[in-house]
Amino acid sequence: MANAVETSPQNSTQIPATSRWFGTVTSPKTMSSADCENAASALLSLSSSRAAAWKGTYTGWNFETNGDIWPGDILAISTASAGITANLVVRSIQIDAACSFPQMNKYVIQFANDWADALAIKTSSTVPVDTWLPQQPQTVEPLGSLLTLTASSISSTVIQISAGVTPPSGGGFEVRRRDWSFGPGTDSNLVLRSPVSNFTIPREAAMEQYYIRMYDASTPPNYSRFSSAIFVNVPL
């Protein structure tokens, strides 16, 4: 899974508008596109926060605490000078016994959050060569997938399609032979675009496959997240 995360500085007119990170989430392994989106959202949330990359060391004594501190505990850190309050994870603790009576133990606590020292998400700065990256960041949510689409009838000449939903105003349904390159400008595998929810696909062979997504009247058009597929194996 590859992620491209862009962040914009807030309350600044002097700094360039965006910063960008390209990389790959190597752990945990993703099982779906939704997992990829969740990982990208977590990275974006971390990277766009002023407290995104905190790490440091705190030295104290046992009489300053109410109990033992363990790796994995959460420290609530607040700094008035930077105006930042953050919860950071204890990564390691070194204890030095200075006196046995009264008992005095010095704690050296190493802490960091996940962006400064990855704990839950492991990343790599490389992106696989076969990964497709969008040409521009997503600005609007994609349209819903056509979960109710059906082939209402199949004859030797046409496939009758019922999308099961009303198309967006000015939009419709796009049919392609491959699940790729939806949108205007790429017509090599385009079959048709229909402005109505009930339409027909002309038959060309006994075995056929088509992919269908809904689109709206935006510029460029906004499409369904996933395609609905029609597979036919009926003699002509």
ABEGO torsion letter per residue (X at the ends): XBBBBBBBBBGBAABBABBBBBBBBAOBBBABAAAAAAAAAAAAAAAABAAABBBEBBBBBAAABABBBBBGBBBBBBBAAAGBBBBBBBABBBBBBABAOBBBBBBBBBBBBAAABBAABBBBABBBAABBBBABBBABBBBBBBAABBBABBBAABBBBBAGBBBBBGBEBBBBABBBGBEBGBAAABABBBABABBBBBBABABBBBBBBBBBABOBBBBBABBBBBBBBBBX
